[in-house]
Amino acid sequence: MPDHSSLRARGRTAEEVASRLLEKGGWKVVCRNFRTSRGEIDIIAERGNLLAFIEVKAANRMTCQDLAHAVSPRKRRTIIECSKHFLHLHRKYSTWHLRYDVMVMGAEQCTAHVEGAFAEHDEAT
């Protein structure tokens, strides 16, 4: 059985490193761990007029197939619903371009940053 406290700590560390890397890349981290009753978005960051909702996964290596399982359709819907709530609360972003990214974090580095990993219309059912 996995130790949930060590998994949470690993996830927090991955999010901290991801935030630092984003800031080095010219992004402004607007929010970390944005929570609603439906779920959470790990990082929300802006650059120019682009707002990115970013799911961070702590893993050494991840294939595209692994990524599809790691960010399931249910998780993508949750992130999209949370992003809508964030946008409702922060109307200044209403005209901005939106993007849903996934960052895979290894030991102190990003092993993959999938920009536009999914879109709201992908999740329509």
Residue frames as a rotation matrix with the C-alpha (Angstrom) as fourth column:
MET 1
0.580 0.814 0.000 0.00
0.814 -0.580 0.000 0.00
0.000 0.000 -1.000 0.00
PRO 2
-0.117 -0.686 0.718 1.50
0.589 -0.631 -0.506 3.38
0.800 0.364 0.477 -0.95
ASP 3
-0.349 -0.086 -0.933 2.35
0.865 -0.413 -0.286 5.89
-0.361 -0.907 0.219 1.75
HIS 4
0.451 0.677 0.582 -0.09
0.856 -0.513 -0.066 8.72
0.254 0.528 -0.810 0.99
SER 5
0.816 -0.181 -0.549 1.85
0.151 -0.850 0.505 11.34
-0.558 -0.495 -0.666 2.96
SER 6
-0.263 -0.965 -0.002 5.02
0.202 -0.057 0.978 10.69
-0.944 0.257 0.209 0.94
LEU 7
-0.270 0.255 0.929 3.00
0.962 0.119 0.247 10.76
-0.047 0.960 -0.277 -2.32
ARG 8
0.803 0.595 -0.001 1.51
0.595 -0.803 0.021 14.12
0.012 -0.017 -1.000 -1.32
ALA 9
0.457 -0.722 -0.520 4.96
0.013 -0.579 0.815 15.45
-0.889 -0.380 -0.255 -0.43
ARG 10
-0.503 -0.630 0.592 6.31
0.581 0.259 0.771 14.27
-0.639 0.732 0.236 -3.80
GLY 11
0.147 0.669 0.729 3.39
0.973 -0.229 0.014 15.97
0.176 0.707 -0.685 -5.54
ARG 12
0.889 0.158 -0.430 3.94
0.301 -0.909 0.289 19.23
-0.345 -0.386 -0.855 -3.64
THR 13
-0.018 -0.980 -0.200 7.64
0.119 -0.200 0.973 19.18
-0.993 -0.006 0.120 -4.51
ALA 14
-0.450 -0.092 0.888 6.82
0.855 0.244 0.459 18.55
-0.259 0.965 -0.031 -8.19
GLU 15
0.580 0.745 0.329 4.39
0.797 -0.602 -0.040 21.50
0.169 0.286 -0.943 -8.16
GLU 16
0.681 -0.412 -0.605 6.99
0.096 -0.769 0.632 23.78
-0.726 -0.488 -0.484 -6.55
VAL 17
-0.424 -0.880 0.215 9.61
0.312 0.081 0.947 22.86
-0.850 0.469 0.240 -9.14
ALA 18
-0.176 0.451 0.875 7.07
0.984 0.065 0.165 23.24
0.018 0.890 -0.455 -11.97
SER 19
0.828 0.509 -0.235 6.12
0.532 -0.846 0.044 26.70
-0.176 -0.162 -0.971 -10.67
ARG 20
0.260 -0.823 -0.506 9.77
-0.019 -0.528 0.849 27.79
-0.966 -0.211 -0.153 -10.58
LEU 21
-0.589 -0.485 0.646 10.36
0.581 0.302 0.756 26.49
-0.562 0.821 0.104 -14.11
LEU 22
0.271 0.768 0.580 7.27
0.958 -0.274 -0.085 28.28
0.093 0.578 -0.810 -15.40
GLU 23
0.847 0.031 -0.530 8.40
0.214 -0.933 0.288 31.55
-0.486 -0.358 -0.798 -13.80
LYS 24
-0.201 -0.975 -0.093 11.86
0.093 -0.114 0.989 31.15
-0.975 0.190 0.114 -15.35
GLY 25
-0.583 0.050 0.811 10.07
0.783 0.299 0.545 30.73
-0.215 0.953 -0.214 -18.69
GLY 26
-0.962 0.120 0.244 8.31
-0.029 -0.937 0.348 34.07
0.270 0.328 0.905 -18.33
TRP 27
-0.090 0.970 -0.226 5.05
0.426 0.243 0.872 32.84
0.900 -0.018 -0.435 -16.79
LYS 28
-0.636 0.052 0.770 3.40
-0.670 -0.533 -0.517 34.44
0.383 -0.845 0.374 -13.78
VAL 29
-0.692 0.422 -0.586 1.94
0.531 0.847 -0.016 31.84
0.490 -0.322 -0.810 -11.44
VAL 30
-0.330 0.701 0.632 -1.48
-0.463 -0.704 0.539 33.23
0.823 -0.115 0.557 -10.54
CYS 31
0.369 0.549 0.750 -2.58
-0.929 0.230 0.289 30.43
-0.014 -0.804 0.595 -8.23
ARG 32
-0.699 -0.483 -0.527 -1.46
-0.449 0.870 -0.202 27.05
0.556 0.095 -0.825 -6.93
ASN 33
-0.882 0.353 -0.311 -3.83
0.459 0.793 -0.401 24.35
0.105 -0.497 -0.861 -5.74
PHE 34
-0.675 0.735 0.066 -7.03
-0.724 -0.677 0.131 26.16
0.141 0.041 0.989 -6.70
ARG 35
-0.947 0.318 -0.033 -9.77
0.313 0.901 -0.300 24.13
-0.065 -0.294 -0.954 -5.02
THR 36
-0.387 0.919 0.077 -13.50
-0.830 -0.384 0.406 23.90
0.402 0.093 0.911 -5.55
SER 37
0.100 0.506 0.856 -16.03
-0.776 0.579 -0.251 21.41
-0.623 -0.639 0.451 -4.26
ARG 38
0.932 0.304 -0.198 -15.47
-0.353 0.628 -0.694 19.45
-0.087 0.716 0.693 -7.49
GLY 39
0.671 -0.738 0.072 -11.70
0.738 0.656 -0.160 19.23
0.071 0.161 0.984 -7.41
GLU 40
0.496 -0.639 -0.588 -8.42
0.102 -0.629 0.771 21.06
-0.862 -0.442 -0.247 -7.81
ILE 41
0.884 -0.415 0.214 -6.15
0.176 -0.128 -0.976 22.66
0.433 0.901 -0.040 -10.40
ASP 42
0.394 -0.806 -0.441 -2.46
0.914 0.296 0.277 22.33
-0.093 -0.512 0.854 -9.54
ILE 43
-0.554 -0.624 -0.550 -1.19
0.483 -0.780 0.398 25.55
-0.678 -0.045 0.734 -11.17
ILE 44
0.680 0.613 0.403 -2.84
0.716 -0.433 -0.548 28.45
-0.162 0.661 -0.733 -12.95
ALA 45
-0.256 -0.870 -0.422 -0.35
0.546 -0.490 0.680 30.66
-0.798 -0.057 0.600 -14.78
GLU 46
0.850 0.526 -0.026 -0.48
0.309 -0.538 -0.784 33.60
-0.427 0.659 -0.620 -17.18
ARG 47
-0.430 -0.898 -0.092 1.80
0.449 -0.301 0.842 34.93
-0.783 0.321 0.532 -19.90
GLY 48
-0.982 0.163 0.100 0.73
-0.006 -0.548 0.836 37.66
0.191 0.820 0.539 -22.28
ASN 49
-0.287 0.943 0.170 -3.00
-0.958 -0.278 -0.075 37.14
-0.024 -0.184 0.983 -22.73
LEU 50
-0.042 0.174 -0.984 -2.79
-0.285 0.942 0.179 33.36
0.958 0.288 0.010 -22.27
LEU 51
0.024 0.119 0.993 -4.07
-0.996 0.083 0.015 31.66
-0.081 -0.989 0.121 -19.12
ALA 52
-0.266 -0.219 -0.939 -2.92
-0.418 0.904 -0.092 28.07
0.869 0.368 -0.332 -18.61
PHE 53
0.556 0.425 0.714 -4.51
-0.828 0.363 0.428 25.56
-0.077 -0.829 0.554 -16.25
ILE 54
-0.094 -0.807 -0.583 -1.77
-0.726 0.456 -0.515 23.06
0.682 0.375 -0.628 -15.51
GLU 55
0.951 0.275 0.143 -1.97
-0.306 0.762 0.571 19.54
0.048 -0.586 0.809 -14.12
VAL 56
-0.007 -0.998 0.059 1.35
-0.959 -0.010 -0.284 18.44
0.284 -0.058 -0.957 -12.63
LYS 57
0.954 0.219 -0.206 2.28
-0.177 0.963 0.204 14.76
0.243 -0.158 0.957 -12.54
ALA 58
0.198 -0.905 0.376 5.28
-0.920 -0.039 0.389 13.52
-0.338 -0.423 -0.841 -10.58
ALA 59
0.886 0.005 0.463 6.91
0.119 0.964 -0.237 10.74
-0.448 0.265 0.854 -12.58
ASN 60
-0.099 -0.992 -0.077 10.35
-0.011 -0.076 0.997 9.98
-0.995 0.099 -0.003 -13.94
ARG 61
-0.964 -0.137 -0.227 9.16
-0.227 -0.015 0.974 8.96
-0.137 0.990 -0.016 -17.38
MET 62
-0.127 0.969 0.212 5.76
0.017 0.216 -0.976 8.87
-0.992 -0.120 -0.044 -18.91
THR 63
-0.874 -0.089 0.478 4.71
0.459 0.178 0.871 7.81
-0.162 0.980 -0.115 -22.38
CYS 64
-0.753 0.658 0.014 1.76
-0.566 -0.658 0.497 9.34
0.336 0.367 0.867 -24.22
GLN 65
-0.085 0.729 -0.679 -0.27
0.083 0.684 0.724 6.27
0.993 0.005 -0.119 -23.29
ASP 66
-0.461 -0.141 -0.876 0.69
0.860 0.174 -0.480 6.68
0.220 -0.975 0.041 -19.62
LEU 67
-0.994 0.045 -0.096 -0.28
-0.023 -0.976 -0.217 10.34
-0.103 -0.213 0.971 -19.82
ALA 68
-0.441 0.888 -0.130 -3.71
-0.415 -0.073 0.907 9.45
0.796 0.454 0.400 -21.18
HIS 69
0.114 0.462 -0.879 -4.28
0.573 0.693 0.438 7.21
0.812 -0.554 -0.186 -18.14
ALA 70
-0.643 -0.459 -0.613 -2.73
0.763 -0.312 -0.566 9.65
0.068 -0.831 0.551 -15.66
VAL 71
-0.799 0.464 -0.382 -5.08
-0.359 -0.878 -0.316 12.43
-0.482 -0.116 0.869 -16.73
SER 72
-0.687 0.586 0.428 -8.26
0.645 0.764 -0.012 10.48
-0.335 0.268 -0.904 -17.24
PRO 73
-0.472 0.616 0.630 -11.35
0.416 -0.474 0.776 11.87
0.777 0.628 -0.033 -18.99
ARG 74
0.542 0.688 -0.482 -12.92
0.740 -0.120 0.661 12.31
0.397 -0.716 -0.575 -15.55
LYS 75
0.002 -0.643 -0.766 -9.89
0.810 -0.449 0.378 14.28
-0.587 -0.621 0.520 -14.29
ARG 76
-0.849 -0.286 0.443 -9.92
0.515 -0.634 0.577 16.44
0.116 0.719 0.686 -17.43
ARG 77
0.019 0.938 0.346 -13.63
0.518 -0.305 0.799 17.23
0.855 0.164 -0.492 -16.91
THR 78
0.543 0.127 -0.830 -12.90
0.836 -0.182 0.518 18.11
-0.085 -0.975 -0.205 -13.28
ILE 79
-0.496 -0.799 -0.341 -10.09
0.703 -0.600 0.383 20.48
-0.510 -0.050 0.859 -14.29
ILE 80
-0.712 0.289 0.639 -12.32
0.431 -0.539 0.724 22.11
0.554 0.791 0.259 -16.90
GLU 81
0.401 0.907 -0.127 -15.16
0.635 -0.176 0.753 22.56
0.660 -0.383 -0.646 -14.38
CYS 82
0.302 -0.388 -0.871 -12.73
0.835 -0.332 0.438 24.05
-0.459 -0.860 0.223 -11.85
SER 83
-0.759 -0.619 0.199 -11.33
0.631 -0.627 0.458 26.38
-0.159 0.473 0.867 -14.53
LYS 84
-0.224 0.770 0.597 -14.84
0.492 -0.440 0.751 27.67
0.841 0.462 -0.280 -15.25
HIS 85
0.675 0.433 -0.597 -15.31
0.722 -0.217 0.658 28.41
0.156 -0.875 -0.459 -11.57
PHE 86
-0.203 -0.840 -0.504 -11.96
0.794 -0.442 0.417 30.23
-0.572 -0.315 0.757 -11.48
LEU 87
-0.794 -0.095 0.601 -12.97
0.527 -0.599 0.602 32.30
0.303 0.795 0.526 -14.51
HIS 88
0.282 0.950 0.132 -16.30
0.614 -0.285 0.736 33.15
0.737 -0.127 -0.664 -12.89
LEU 89
0.634 -0.090 -0.768 -14.44
0.717 -0.302 0.628 34.46
-0.289 -0.949 -0.127 -9.83
HIS 90
-0.223 -0.820 -0.526 -11.74
0.284 -0.571 0.770 36.27
-0.932 0.022 0.361 -11.85
ARG 91
0.651 0.697 0.300 -13.57
0.485 -0.078 -0.871 37.97
-0.583 0.713 -0.389 -14.69
LYS 92
0.372 -0.575 -0.728 -10.50
-0.599 -0.748 0.285 39.89
-0.709 0.330 -0.623 -15.85
TYR 93
-0.676 -0.678 0.289 -9.52
-0.272 0.593 0.758 36.70
-0.685 0.433 -0.585 -17.72
SER 94
0.206 0.909 0.362 -12.84
0.044 0.361 -0.932 36.44
-0.978 0.207 0.034 -19.61
THR 95
0.888 0.129 -0.442 -11.33
-0.402 -0.251 -0.881 37.51
-0.225 0.959 -0.171 -22.95
TRP 96
-0.080 -0.995 0.064 -8.00
-0.878 0.101 0.468 35.72
-0.472 -0.018 -0.881 -22.54
HIS 97
0.162 -0.012 -0.987 -6.94
-0.640 0.760 -0.114 32.65
0.751 0.650 0.116 -24.47
LEU 98
0.452 0.071 0.889 -7.20
-0.814 0.440 0.379 29.51
-0.364 -0.895 0.256 -22.34
ARG 99
0.061 -0.467 -0.882 -5.10
-0.619 0.676 -0.401 26.38
0.783 0.570 -0.248 -22.44
TYR 100
0.831 0.186 0.525 -4.99
-0.525 0.576 0.627 23.12
-0.186 -0.796 0.576 -20.50
ASP 101
0.125 -0.907 -0.403 -1.47
-0.726 0.194 -0.660 21.77
0.677 0.375 -0.634 -20.03
VAL 102
0.998 -0.019 -0.060 0.12
0.054 0.737 0.674 18.79
0.031 -0.676 0.736 -18.33
MET 103
0.237 -0.965 0.110 3.63
-0.835 -0.260 -0.485 18.94
0.497 0.023 -0.868 -16.88
VAL 104
0.884 -0.093 -0.458 5.41
0.237 0.934 0.268 15.70
0.403 -0.345 0.847 -16.04
MET 105
0.514 -0.676 0.529 8.02
-0.786 -0.617 -0.025 16.31
0.343 -0.403 -0.848 -13.39
GLY 106
0.499 -0.490 -0.715 11.01
0.418 0.859 -0.296 14.09
0.759 -0.151 0.633 -12.63
ALA 107
0.330 -0.478 -0.814 13.76
0.912 -0.063 0.406 14.76
-0.245 -0.876 0.415 -10.12
GLU 108
0.003 -0.300 -0.954 14.00
0.308 -0.907 0.286 18.57
-0.951 -0.295 0.090 -10.14
GLN 109
-0.874 -0.278 -0.399 13.20
-0.262 -0.424 0.867 18.80
-0.410 0.862 0.298 -13.86
CYS 110
0.259 0.947 -0.189 10.34
-0.642 0.023 -0.766 18.78
-0.721 0.320 0.614 -16.30
THR 111
-0.605 -0.471 0.642 10.46
0.096 0.757 0.646 15.63
-0.790 0.453 -0.413 -18.41
ALA 112
-0.627 0.446 0.639 7.48
0.732 0.056 0.679 16.71
0.267 0.893 -0.362 -20.53
HIS 113
-0.581 0.554 -0.596 5.35
-0.044 -0.752 -0.657 19.84
-0.812 -0.356 0.462 -20.83
VAL 114
-0.608 0.479 0.634 2.36
0.794 0.366 0.485 19.03
0.000 0.798 -0.603 -22.99
GLU 115
-0.826 0.313 -0.469 0.91
-0.228 -0.946 -0.229 22.39
-0.515 -0.083 0.853 -24.02
GLY 116
-0.181 0.852 -0.492 -2.74
-0.983 -0.152 0.099 22.15
0.009 0.501 0.865 -24.97
ALA 117
-0.942 -0.272 0.195 -2.90
-0.295 0.951 -0.097 18.56
-0.159 -0.149 -0.976 -23.69
PHE 118
-0.485 0.857 0.176 -6.68
0.873 0.487 0.034 18.69
-0.057 0.170 -0.984 -23.87
ALA 119
-0.930 0.263 0.258 -9.47
-0.181 -0.936 0.302 21.16
0.321 0.234 0.918 -24.60
GLU 120
-0.579 0.772 0.263 -12.94
-0.516 -0.097 -0.851 21.79
-0.631 -0.628 0.455 -23.28
HIS 121
0.215 0.722 -0.658 -14.61
-0.973 0.100 -0.208 20.63
-0.084 0.684 0.724 -26.50
ASP 122
-0.543 -0.480 -0.689 -12.70
-0.528 0.833 -0.164 17.31
0.653 0.275 -0.706 -26.27
GLU 123
-0.998 0.068 0.012 -14.65
0.026 0.522 -0.852 16.50
-0.064 -0.850 -0.523 -23.12
ALA 124
-0.359 0.927 -0.109 -18.16
-0.927 -0.368 -0.070 17.16
-0.105 0.076 0.992 -24.43
THR 125
-0.969 0.073 0.238 -20.37
0.066 0.997 -0.038 14.14
-0.240 -0.021 -0.971 -23.95
